[in-house]
Amino acid sequence: MQYHNPVLLQESVDALAIKPKGIYVDVTFGGGGHSARILEQMQGGQLYSFDQDTDAERQSERLISDKFTFVKANFRYLKKYLRLYGVRQVDGILADLGVSSHQFNTAERGFSTRFDGPLDMRMDKDSPLTAKDVIMTYEEDQLHRIFGLYGEVKNAKTLAREIVSARNVRDIETIADFKEAIAGCTPKGKENKYLAQVFQALRIEVNDELKALEEMLEQAVELLKPGGRLSVISYHSLEDRLVKNYINKGKFFGEVEKDFFGNEIKPLDSVTRKPIVPSAQELQENNRSRSAKLRVAEKRENPETPIKK
C-alpha cells in the first residue's frame, strides 16, 4: 500500500512542542507518517489517531505501541470519541487536510482525473453519498452553487446546465463518462486545472469537508489544555481561510470580538506570523507539497481573559 511522504512532516510535528508524557491527537492518520514521528518523541502519555478510511485503519496496524490508539472515525467526532477513552484535555492536535496519494492513486476510489473509475470520492467507504449521486440527482442550482463555491469554477452555471442536459440523455457513472459530458465546458489548454477544480468541488460536497473542518476546529479549542498547540496543514484557499480566521478571530466569518477596552477576545494565539510553507527542497522532491500551508496556534491560558495587543 503506497502512501505519500507526509508534507511538512518535521515542521508540523515540531510545532506541537511535544511533551514526552503528553496526550496528543493526529486527526488525519492517512499513511501514519505524522503519527510515527510524534510517537518517536513520546516516552509516556498517549497518541490517539483518527481516520475514517479503511485503508488507513489497515495501515495503522504497522504502528505497534502501547502509547498508540487508532480511532476509525471522522475528525468531526473528535470530542465524542476521546470521551469514550476518558480523555477530556490534550496537549496538542495535528491535522493534515490533504487527500493521501494512496487515495488519489487508487482508481476505484474515483478521486483522480488521471484514471477512469467509478464516480465515488468517498473518504469513508461506508458513507451513502457518492460523486455519482451528486452528479445524477442534484438540481441545477445546487450544482451551480457547489462548483462555484467549492471549486471556484468560473463557468459554474454553464457547467451545471451541461451536466443536467447530459444526464437526461444517459447515466453518468464513470470518470470517463463525466469528462465526456462536460467536455464542452472544459477550457482548451487548461483541462487539468479545470478538472482539478471540478473534482475538488465534488469531493468537498461528498465528504462535507468544510463543515467537518469547522466542527473539528471548534472541538479542538475545547479539548486543548491552556498552552496546548494546534498544527494544521491545508491545501486550498477554502480550508486555509477557515483555519486562519478561526486562529486569528475565534470565528470563521466576521470580525474578532473585543471587550470594552478594545482587547481581542479569542481562544487561540497564532504562533507564527505567516503560514509555514515547504522548503525549495521539499517542493522539488514532493509535488504534492506545492499548495501546502501550515498554521500553528496555541491556546490562551485563559481564553475568557482578553489579552492586550
Contacts in CASP RR format, 6 or more apart in sequence:
PFRMAT RR
TARGET T0000
AUTHOR 0000-0000-0000
METHOD contacts of the structure
MODEL  1
MQYHNPVLLQESVDALAIKPKGIYVDVTFGGGGHSARILEQMQGGQLYSF
DQDTDAERQSERLISDKFTFVKANFRYLKKYLRLYGVRQVDGILADLGVS
SHQFNTAERGFSTRFDGPLDMRMDKDSPLTAKDVIMTYEEDQLHRIFGLY
GEVKNAKTLAREIVSARNVRDIETIADFKEAIAGCTPKGKENKYLAQVFQ
ALRIEVNDELKALEEMLEQAVELLKPGGRLSVISYHSLEDRLVKNYINKG
KFFGEVEKDFFGNEIKPLDSVTRKPIVPSAQELQENNRSRSAKLRVAEKR
ENPETPIKK
1 55 0 8 1.000
1 58 0 8 1.000
1 59 0 8 1.000
1 102 0 8 1.000
2 101 0 8 1.000
2 102 0 8 1.000
2 105 0 8 1.000
3 30 0 8 1.000
3 31 0 8 1.000
3 32 0 8 1.000
3 33 0 8 1.000
3 59 0 8 1.000
3 100 0 8 1.000
3 101 0 8 1.000
3 102 0 8 1.000
4 31 0 8 1.000
4 100 0 8 1.000
4 101 0 8 1.000
4 102 0 8 1.000
4 286 0 8 1.000
4 288 0 8 1.000
5 285 0 8 1.000
5 286 0 8 1.000
6 12 0 8 1.000
6 31 0 8 1.000
6 32 0 8 1.000
6 33 0 8 1.000
6 34 0 8 1.000
6 37 0 8 1.000
6 96 0 8 1.000
7 96 0 8 1.000
7 98 0 8 1.000
7 233 0 8 1.000
7 278 0 8 1.000
7 282 0 8 1.000
7 286 0 8 1.000
7 288 0 8 1.000
7 289 0 8 1.000
7 292 0 8 1.000
8 233 0 8 1.000
8 276 0 8 1.000
8 278 0 8 1.000
8 282 0 8 1.000
8 289 0 8 1.000
8 292 0 8 1.000
8 294 0 8 1.000
9 33 0 8 1.000
9 34 0 8 1.000
9 37 0 8 1.000
10 37 0 8 1.000
11 276 0 8 1.000
11 294 0 8 1.000
12 34 0 8 1.000
12 94 0 8 1.000
12 96 0 8 1.000
12 231 0 8 1.000
12 233 0 8 1.000
12 294 0 8 1.000
13 34 0 8 1.000
13 37 0 8 1.000
13 38 0 8 1.000
13 41 0 8 1.000
13 94 0 8 1.000
13 231 0 8 1.000
15 229 0 8 1.000
15 231 0 8 1.000
15 271 0 8 1.000
15 276 0 8 1.000
15 294 0 8 1.000
15 296 0 8 1.000
16 24 0 8 1.000
16 38 0 8 1.000
16 91 0 8 1.000
16 92 0 8 1.000
16 94 0 8 1.000
16 229 0 8 1.000
16 231 0 8 1.000
17 229 0 8 1.000
18 24 0 8 1.000
18 38 0 8 1.000
18 41 0 8 1.000
18 42 0 8 1.000
18 91 0 8 1.000
19 91 0 8 1.000
20 41 0 8 1.000
20 42 0 8 1.000
20 43 0 8 1.000
20 44 0 8 1.000
20 45 0 8 1.000
21 42 0 8 1.000
21 43 0 8 1.000
21 44 0 8 1.000
21 45 0 8 1.000
22 42 0 8 1.000
22 44 0 8 1.000
22 45 0 8 1.000
22 46 0 8 1.000
22 90 0 8 1.000
22 91 0 8 1.000
23 45 0 8 1.000
23 46 0 8 1.000
23 47 0 8 1.000
23 48 0 8 1.000
23 87 0 8 1.000
23 89 0 8 1.000
23 90 0 8 1.000
23 91 0 8 1.000
23 92 0 8 1.000
24 38 0 8 1.000
24 42 0 8 1.000
24 46 0 8 1.000
24 47 0 8 1.000
24 48 0 8 1.000
24 90 0 8 1.000
24 91 0 8 1.000
24 92 0 8 1.000
24 93 0 8 1.000
24 94 0 8 1.000
25 47 0 8 1.000
25 48 0 8 1.000
25 49 0 8 1.000
25 50 0 8 1.000
25 78 0 8 1.000
25 82 0 8 1.000
25 90 0 8 1.000
25 92 0 8 1.000
25 93 0 8 1.000
25 94 0 8 1.000
25 223 0 8 1.000
26 32 0 8 1.000
26 34 0 8 1.000
26 35 0 8 1.000
26 38 0 8 1.000
26 47 0 8 1.000
26 48 0 8 1.000
26 49 0 8 1.000
26 50 0 8 1.000
26 94 0 8 1.000
26 95 0 8 1.000
27 49 0 8 1.000
27 50 0 8 1.000
27 75 0 8 1.000
27 78 0 8 1.000
27 93 0 8 1.000
27 94 0 8 1.000
27 95 0 8 1.000
27 216 0 8 1.000
28 34 0 8 1.000
28 50 0 8 1.000
28 51 0 8 1.000
28 75 0 8 1.000
28 94 0 8 1.000
28 95 0 8 1.000
28 96 0 8 1.000
28 97 0 8 1.000
28 98 0 8 1.000
29 35 0 8 1.000
29 49 0 8 1.000
29 50 0 8 1.000
29 51 0 8 1.000
29 56 0 8 1.000
29 59 0 8 1.000
29 60 0 8 1.000
29 70 0 8 1.000
30 51 0 8 1.000
30 53 0 8 1.000
30 56 0 8 1.000
30 59 0 8 1.000
30 96 0 8 1.000
30 100 0 8 1.000
30 102 0 8 1.000
31 56 0 8 1.000
31 59 0 8 1.000
31 100 0 8 1.000
31 102 0 8 1.000
32 49 0 8 1.000
32 56 0 8 1.000
32 59 0 8 1.000
32 60 0 8 1.000
32 63 0 8 1.000
34 94 0 8 1.000
34 96 0 8 1.000
35 47 0 8 1.000
35 49 0 8 1.000
35 60 0 8 1.000
35 63 0 8 1.000
35 68 0 8 1.000
36 63 0 8 1.000
38 47 0 8 1.000
38 94 0 8 1.000
39 47 0 8 1.000
39 63 0 8 1.000
39 65 0 8 1.000
39 67 0 8 1.000
39 68 0 8 1.000
42 67 0 8 1.000
44 67 0 8 1.000
45 67 0 8 1.000
46 67 0 8 1.000
46 68 0 8 1.000
46 69 0 8 1.000
46 87 0 8 1.000
47 65 0 8 1.000
47 67 0 8 1.000
47 68 0 8 1.000
47 69 0 8 1.000
48 69 0 8 1.000
48 71 0 8 1.000
48 81 0 8 1.000
48 82 0 8 1.000
48 85 0 8 1.000
48 87 0 8 1.000
49 60 0 8 1.000
49 68 0 8 1.000
49 69 0 8 1.000
49 70 0 8 1.000
49 71 0 8 1.000
50 71 0 8 1.000
50 72 0 8 1.000
50 73 0 8 1.000
50 74 0 8 1.000
50 75 0 8 1.000
50 78 0 8 1.000
50 81 0 8 1.000
51 57 0 8 1.000
51 60 0 8 1.000
51 70 0 8 1.000
51 71 0 8 1.000
51 72 0 8 1.000
52 72 0 8 1.000
52 73 0 8 1.000
52 74 0 8 1.000
52 123 0 8 1.000
52 124 0 8 1.000
53 103 0 8 1.000
53 123 0 8 1.000
53 124 0 8 1.000
53 125 0 8 1.000
54 72 0 8 1.000
54 125 0 8 1.000
55 102 0 8 1.000
55 103 0 8 1.000
55 106 0 8 1.000
56 100 0 8 1.000
57 70 0 8 1.000
57 72 0 8 1.000
60 68 0 8 1.000
60 70 0 8 1.000
63 70 0 8 1.000
69 85 0 8 1.000
71 81 0 8 1.000
73 81 0 8 1.000
74 123 0 8 1.000
74 124 0 8 1.000
74 212 0 8 1.000
75 95 0 8 1.000
75 212 0 8 1.000
75 216 0 8 1.000
76 211 0 8 1.000
76 212 0 8 1.000
76 215 0 8 1.000
76 216 0 8 1.000
76 219 0 8 1.000
78 93 0 8 1.000
78 216 0 8 1.000
78 219 0 8 1.000
78 220 0 8 1.000
78 223 0 8 1.000
79 219 0 8 1.000
79 222 0 8 1.000
79 223 0 8 1.000
82 88 0 8 1.000
82 90 0 8 1.000
82 223 0 8 1.000
87 223 0 8 1.000
88 223 0 8 1.000
89 223 0 8 1.000
89 224 0 8 1.000
89 225 0 8 1.000
90 223 0 8 1.000
90 224 0 8 1.000
90 225 0 8 1.000
90 228 0 8 1.000
91 224 0 8 1.000
91 225 0 8 1.000
91 228 0 8 1.000
91 229 0 8 1.000
92 224 0 8 1.000
92 228 0 8 1.000
92 229 0 8 1.000
92 230 0 8 1.000
92 231 0 8 1.000
93 220 0 8 1.000
93 223 0 8 1.000
93 224 0 8 1.000
93 229 0 8 1.000
93 230 0 8 1.000
93 231 0 8 1.000
94 231 0 8 1.000
94 232 0 8 1.000
95 216 0 8 1.000
95 231 0 8 1.000
95 232 0 8 1.000
95 233 0 8 1.000
96 233 0 8 1.000
97 209 0 8 1.000
97 213 0 8 1.000
97 232 0 8 1.000
97 233 0 8 1.000
97 234 0 8 1.000
97 235 0 8 1.000
97 239 0 8 1.000
98 233 0 8 1.000
98 234 0 8 1.000
98 235 0 8 1.000
99 111 0 8 1.000
99 123 0 8 1.000
99 203 0 8 1.000
101 288 0 8 1.000
103 109 0 8 1.000
103 111 0 8 1.000
103 123 0 8 1.000
104 111 0 8 1.000
104 112 0 8 1.000
105 112 0 8 1.000
107 115 0 8 1.000
107 116 0 8 1.000
107 117 0 8 1.000
108 117 0 8 1.000
108 118 0 8 1.000
108 120 0 8 1.000
109 120 0 8 1.000
109 121 0 8 1.000
109 122 0 8 1.000
110 117 0 8 1.000
110 118 0 8 1.000
110 119 0 8 1.000
110 120 0 8 1.000
110 121 0 8 1.000
110 131 0 8 1.000
110 175 0 8 1.000
111 120 0 8 1.000
111 121 0 8 1.000
111 199 0 8 1.000
111 203 0 8 1.000
112 199 0 8 1.000
113 175 0 8 1.000
113 179 0 8 1.000
113 192 0 8 1.000
113 195 0 8 1.000
113 196 0 8 1.000
113 199 0 8 1.000
115 175 0 8 1.000
116 174 0 8 1.000
116 175 0 8 1.000
116 176 0 8 1.000
117 174 0 8 1.000
117 175 0 8 1.000
117 176 0 8 1.000
118 130 0 8 1.000
118 132 0 8 1.000
118 173 0 8 1.000
118 174 0 8 1.000
118 175 0 8 1.000
119 130 0 8 1.000
119 131 0 8 1.000
119 132 0 8 1.000
119 135 0 8 1.000
119 172 0 8 1.000
119 173 0 8 1.000
119 174 0 8 1.000
119 175 0 8 1.000
119 177 0 8 1.000
119 178 0 8 1.000
119 202 0 8 1.000
120 130 0 8 1.000
120 131 0 8 1.000
120 132 0 8 1.000
121 130 0 8 1.000
121 131 0 8 1.000
121 199 0 8 1.000
121 202 0 8 1.000
121 203 0 8 1.000
121 206 0 8 1.000
121 207 0 8 1.000
122 129 0 8 1.000
122 130 0 8 1.000
122 206 0 8 1.000
122 207 0 8 1.000
123 207 0 8 1.000
124 207 0 8 1.000
127 206 0 8 1.000
127 207 0 8 1.000
129 206 0 8 1.000
130 206 0 8 1.000
131 202 0 8 1.000
131 203 0 8 1.000
131 206 0 8 1.000
132 172 0 8 1.000
132 173 0 8 1.000
134 143 0 8 1.000
134 146 0 8 1.000
134 202 0 8 1.000
134 205 0 8 1.000
134 206 0 8 1.000
135 143 0 8 1.000
135 163 0 8 1.000
135 167 0 8 1.000
135 172 0 8 1.000
135 178 0 8 1.000
135 202 0 8 1.000
136 167 0 8 1.000
136 171 0 8 1.000
136 172 0 8 1.000
138 146 0 8 1.000
140 160 0 8 1.000
140 161 0 8 1.000
140 163 0 8 1.000
140 164 0 8 1.000
141 160 0 8 1.000
143 156 0 8 1.000
143 159 0 8 1.000
143 160 0 8 1.000
143 163 0 8 1.000
143 164 0 8 1.000
144 156 0 8 1.000
144 157 0 8 1.000
144 159 0 8 1.000
144 160 0 8 1.000
145 156 0 8 1.000
146 201 0 8 1.000
146 202 0 8 1.000
146 204 0 8 1.000
146 205 0 8 1.000
147 153 0 8 1.000
147 156 0 8 1.000
147 159 0 8 1.000
147 160 0 8 1.000
147 197 0 8 1.000
147 198 0 8 1.000
147 201 0 8 1.000
148 156 0 8 1.000
148 201 0 8 1.000
149 201 0 8 1.000
150 200 0 8 1.000
150 201 0 8 1.000
150 204 0 8 1.000
150 205 0 8 1.000
150 210 0 8 1.000
150 238 0 8 1.000
151 197 0 8 1.000
151 198 0 8 1.000
151 200 0 8 1.000
151 201 0 8 1.000
151 204 0 8 1.000
151 238 0 8 1.000
152 197 0 8 1.000
152 237 0 8 1.000
153 159 0 8 1.000
153 194 0 8 1.000
153 197 0 8 1.000
153 198 0 8 1.000
153 201 0 8 1.000
155 185 0 8 1.000
158 185 0 8 1.000
159 182 0 8 1.000
159 185 0 8 1.000
159 198 0 8 1.000
162 181 0 8 1.000
162 182 0 8 1.000
162 184 0 8 1.000
162 185 0 8 1.000
163 172 0 8 1.000
163 181 0 8 1.000
163 182 0 8 1.000
166 172 0 8 1.000
166 181 0 8 1.000
166 182 0 8 1.000
167 181 0 8 1.000
170 177 0 8 1.000
171 177 0 8 1.000
172 178 0 8 1.000
172 181 0 8 1.000
179 186 0 8 1.000
179 195 0 8 1.000
182 198 0 8 1.000
186 194 0 8 1.000
186 195 0 8 1.000
187 194 0 8 1.000
200 236 0 8 1.000
203 209 0 8 1.000
204 210 0 8 1.000
204 238 0 8 1.000
209 239 0 8 1.000
210 238 0 8 1.000
210 239 0 8 1.000
210 242 0 8 1.000
213 239 0 8 1.000
213 242 0 8 1.000
213 243 0 8 1.000
214 242 0 8 1.000
214 246 0 8 1.000
214 252 0 8 1.000
217 230 0 8 1.000
217 232 0 8 1.000
217 242 0 8 1.000
217 243 0 8 1.000
217 246 0 8 1.000
218 246 0 8 1.000
220 230 0 8 1.000
221 230 0 8 1.000
221 250 0 8 1.000
221 267 0 8 1.000
221 268 0 8 1.000
221 299 0 8 1.000
221 303 0 8 1.000
224 230 0 8 1.000
224 299 0 8 1.000
225 299 0 8 1.000
226 299 0 8 1.000
226 300 0 8 1.000
226 301 0 8 1.000
226 302 0 8 1.000
227 298 0 8 1.000
227 299 0 8 1.000
227 300 0 8 1.000
227 301 0 8 1.000
228 298 0 8 1.000
228 299 0 8 1.000
229 271 0 8 1.000
229 296 0 8 1.000
229 297 0 8 1.000
229 298 0 8 1.000
229 299 0 8 1.000
230 247 0 8 1.000
230 268 0 8 1.000
230 296 0 8 1.000
230 297 0 8 1.000
230 298 0 8 1.000
230 299 0 8 1.000
231 294 0 8 1.000
231 295 0 8 1.000
231 296 0 8 1.000
232 243 0 8 1.000
232 294 0 8 1.000
232 295 0 8 1.000
232 296 0 8 1.000
233 292 0 8 1.000
233 293 0 8 1.000
233 294 0 8 1.000
234 240 0 8 1.000
234 243 0 8 1.000
234 292 0 8 1.000
234 293 0 8 1.000
234 295 0 8 1.000
235 291 0 8 1.000
235 292 0 8 1.000
235 293 0 8 1.000
236 291 0 8 1.000
240 275 0 8 1.000
240 293 0 8 1.000
240 295 0 8 1.000
242 252 0 8 1.000
243 295 0 8 1.000
244 275 0 8 1.000
244 295 0 8 1.000
245 251 0 8 1.000
245 252 0 8 1.000
245 253 0 8 1.000
245 254 0 8 1.000
246 252 0 8 1.000
246 268 0 8 1.000
247 268 0 8 1.000
247 269 0 8 1.000
247 270 0 8 1.000
247 295 0 8 1.000
247 297 0 8 1.000
248 256 0 8 1.000
248 266 0 8 1.000
248 270 0 8 1.000
249 255 0 8 1.000
249 256 0 8 1.000
249 266 0 8 1.000
250 256 0 8 1.000
250 266 0 8 1.000
250 267 0 8 1.000
250 268 0 8 1.000
251 257 0 8 1.000
256 264 0 8 1.000
256 265 0 8 1.000
256 266 0 8 1.000
257 264 0 8 1.000
257 265 0 8 1.000
257 266 0 8 1.000
258 264 0 8 1.000
258 265 0 8 1.000
258 306 0 8 1.000
259 265 0 8 1.000
259 306 0 8 1.000
261 306 0 8 1.000
261 308 0 8 1.000
262 306 0 8 1.000
263 306 0 8 1.000
263 307 0 8 1.000
263 308 0 8 1.000
263 309 0 8 1.000
264 306 0 8 1.000
264 307 0 8 1.000
264 309 0 8 1.000
265 303 0 8 1.000
265 304 0 8 1.000
265 306 0 8 1.000
266 300 0 8 1.000
266 303 0 8 1.000
267 299 0 8 1.000
267 300 0 8 1.000
267 303 0 8 1.000
268 297 0 8 1.000
268 298 0 8 1.000
268 299 0 8 1.000
268 300 0 8 1.000
268 303 0 8 1.000
269 297 0 8 1.000
269 298 0 8 1.000
269 300 0 8 1.000
269 307 0 8 1.000
270 295 0 8 1.000
270 296 0 8 1.000
270 297 0 8 1.000
271 296 0 8 1.000
271 297 0 8 1.000
271 298 0 8 1.000
272 295 0 8 1.000
272 296 0 8 1.000
275 293 0 8 1.000
275 294 0 8 1.000
275 295 0 8 1.000
276 293 0 8 1.000
276 294 0 8 1.000
276 295 0 8 1.000
276 296 0 8 1.000
277 292 0 8 1.000
277 293 0 8 1.000
277 294 0 8 1.000
278 286 0 8 1.000
278 289 0 8 1.000
278 290 0 8 1.000
278 292 0 8 1.000
282 289 0 8 1.000
283 289 0 8 1.000
283 290 0 8 1.000
300 307 0 8 1.000
END
